Amino acid sequence: MKKVEGNTGVRLLECINPIKNKWRVRWDVQPGENGSATYMEEEFDHRPTEDEIRSTVITWHNRETDKDILSGFTYENVPVWLSSENQFNYKAAYDLAVQTAGATLPVVFKFGTDTEPVYREFATLEDLTDFYTKAMQHIQNTLADGWKKKDIFDLSLYAVD
C-alpha cells in the first residue's frame, strides 16, 4: 500500500497491464487543487476478488484508526501516547484509585514525547477521572469514526466495465 498523487478522476479498479494481468486498486481519494488528488493504491498481479479488495481497504482503515488512537489524543495540550500498555496502566491506576477512594494517589504519568517528556501528577480522584474519561472518550470516538469510514466503503464502485 502506498500513497499516490494523481487526478480526481482516477479509476478505483484498473487493469494497468493486460498482458501481465497487473491491476491496481485505489481508495481514499482526497481531492486537491486543480483536479489533482492523493489516494491510496495497491497493485495486484491478478484481478483482485471482491474479498481481496474489501480486505485491502479495511486493513488500511484499521491501521489508520490504530494510528489515530495511539497518537491523536492530547490532554492539557500535551500529546498522550495511548499504546495498549499505556491504556492498561491508566485503567489500572484509575480502577485502583476508585477502589481505594483515592488512597493510592498521587500517581504520575509520563506524557509528551520521548524527546520532550511531560510528567503529570494526578493528586485527586476527580483529576484522574477527568483524564481517564477523556482518554477513553477519545478511543471510543476514534473507533466510531473508523467504523463509519468502513461502513461507507462501497464495493460496487470497483465494478469493471
C-alpha positions as CSV (number, residue, x, y, z in Angstrom):
1,M,0.0,0.0,0.0
2,K,1.3,3.4,-0.9
3,K,0.0,7.0,-1.0
4,V,0.0,8.3,-4.6
5,E,-0.7,11.6,-6.3
6,G,-2.8,11.7,-9.4
7,N,-6.1,13.2,-10.6
8,T,-9.6,13.1,-9.1
9,G,-11.0,11.1,-11.9
10,V,-8.8,8.1,-11.2
11,R,-10.4,4.7,-11.6
12,L,-10.7,2.8,-8.4
13,L,-10.1,-0.6,-10.1
14,E,-7.9,-0.6,-13.2
15,C,-6.0,-3.1,-15.3
16,I,-2.7,-1.4,-15.9
17,N,-1.1,-4.1,-18.0
18,P,-3.4,-6.7,-19.6
19,I,-0.6,-8.8,-20.9
20,K,0.9,-9.3,-17.4
21,N,-2.6,-9.1,-15.8
22,K,-1.5,-6.3,-13.5
23,W,-4.3,-4.5,-11.6
24,R,-4.4,-1.5,-9.2
25,V,-7.0,-0.9,-6.5
26,R,-7.3,2.7,-5.2
27,W,-9.2,4.2,-2.3
28,D,-9.3,7.2,0.0
29,V,-9.3,9.7,-2.9
30,Q,-8.7,13.1,-1.4
31,P,-9.2,16.0,-3.9
32,G,-6.6,18.7,-4.1
33,E,-6.1,21.7,-6.2
34,N,-6.6,21.9,-10.0
35,G,-8.1,18.5,-10.4
36,S,-5.3,16.7,-8.5
37,A,-5.8,14.2,-5.8
38,T,-4.0,11.9,-3.4
39,Y,-5.1,8.4,-2.8
40,M,-4.0,5.0,-1.5
41,E,-3.1,2.3,-4.0
42,E,-2.3,-1.4,-4.0
43,E,-1.1,-3.4,-7.0
44,F,-2.0,-7.0,-7.7
45,D,-0.6,-9.5,-10.2
46,H,-4.1,-10.7,-11.0
47,R,-7.6,-9.2,-11.0
48,P,-8.4,-8.9,-7.3
49,T,-11.6,-10.5,-6.0
50,E,-14.2,-8.6,-4.0
51,D,-12.9,-10.2,-0.8
52,E,-9.3,-9.1,-1.6
53,I,-10.4,-5.5,-2.3
54,R,-12.5,-5.4,0.8
55,S,-9.7,-6.9,2.9
56,T,-7.1,-4.4,1.5
57,V,-9.2,-1.4,2.1
58,I,-10.4,-2.4,5.6
59,T,-6.9,-3.4,6.7
60,W,-5.8,0.1,5.8
61,H,-8.7,1.7,7.6
62,N,-7.9,-0.4,10.7
63,R,-4.2,0.7,10.6
64,E,-5.3,4.4,10.2
65,T,-7.7,4.0,13.2
66,D,-4.9,2.4,15.3
67,K,-2.6,5.3,14.4
68,D,-5.3,7.8,15.4
69,I,-5.8,6.1,18.7
70,L,-2.1,6.0,19.5
71,S,-1.1,9.5,18.7
72,G,-4.3,11.5,18.3
73,F,-5.0,12.4,21.9
74,T,-3.8,15.4,23.8
75,Y,-4.5,16.2,27.4
76,E,-4.0,19.8,28.6
77,N,-2.4,20.5,25.2
78,V,0.2,17.7,25.7
79,P,0.3,14.7,23.4
80,V,-0.5,11.4,25.1
81,W,0.7,8.1,23.6
82,L,-2.2,5.6,24.0
83,S,-0.5,2.3,23.4
84,S,-2.2,-0.8,24.7
85,E,0.3,-0.9,27.5
86,N,-0.4,2.7,28.5
87,Q,-4.2,2.2,28.2
88,F,-3.8,-0.8,30.6
89,N,-1.7,1.2,33.0
90,Y,-4.1,4.2,33.0
91,K,-7.0,1.8,33.6
92,A,-5.2,0.0,36.4
93,A,-4.3,3.3,38.2
94,Y,-7.8,4.6,37.7
95,D,-9.5,1.4,38.9
96,L,-7.2,1.2,42.0
97,A,-7.8,4.8,42.9
98,V,-11.6,4.3,42.6
99,Q,-11.5,1.1,44.7
100,T,-9.4,2.8,47.4
101,A,-11.3,6.1,47.3
102,G,-8.1,7.9,46.2
103,A,-5.8,6.4,48.8
104,T,-3.4,5.2,46.1
105,L,-2.9,8.8,44.8
106,P,-1.0,10.7,43.8
107,V,0.1,8.9,40.6
108,V,2.4,10.3,37.9
109,F,2.1,9.6,34.2
110,K,4.6,10.4,31.5
111,F,3.0,12.3,28.6
112,G,4.6,14.3,25.8
113,T,7.2,12.7,23.6
114,D,10.5,10.8,24.1
115,T,12.4,14.0,23.3
116,E,10.1,16.3,25.3
117,P,8.5,14.3,28.1
118,V,6.0,15.9,30.4
119,Y,5.3,14.3,33.8
120,R,1.8,14.9,35.1
121,E,0.8,14.2,38.6
122,F,-2.8,13.3,39.5
123,A,-3.4,14.0,43.1
124,T,-7.1,13.7,43.3
125,L,-9.6,11.2,42.1
126,E,-11.5,13.9,40.3
127,D,-8.4,14.9,38.4
128,L,-7.6,11.4,37.4
129,T,-11.2,10.7,36.5
130,D,-11.1,13.7,34.2
131,F,-8.0,12.4,32.4
132,Y,-9.2,8.8,32.2
133,T,-12.7,9.7,30.9
134,K,-11.3,12.0,28.2
135,A,-8.7,9.3,27.1
136,M,-11.4,6.6,26.9
137,Q,-13.8,9.0,25.1
138,H,-11.0,9.7,22.5
139,I,-10.6,6.0,21.9
140,Q,-14.4,5.4,21.6
141,N,-14.8,8.3,19.2
142,T,-11.8,7.3,17.1
143,L,-13.2,3.7,16.8
144,A,-16.7,5.0,15.9
145,D,-15.2,7.3,13.2
146,G,-13.2,4.3,11.9
147,W,-16.3,2.2,11.7
148,K,-18.2,4.9,9.9
149,K,-15.5,5.1,7.3
150,K,-15.6,1.3,6.8
151,D,-19.4,1.4,6.6
152,I,-19.3,3.9,3.7
153,F,-17.0,1.6,1.7
154,D,-18.9,0.8,-1.4
155,L,-17.7,-2.3,-3.2
156,S,-19.9,-1.6,-6.2
157,L,-17.5,1.3,-7.1
158,Y,-15.0,-1.3,-8.0
159,A,-17.0,-2.9,-10.8
160,V,-15.2,-3.4,-14.1
161,D,-16.9,-2.4,-17.4
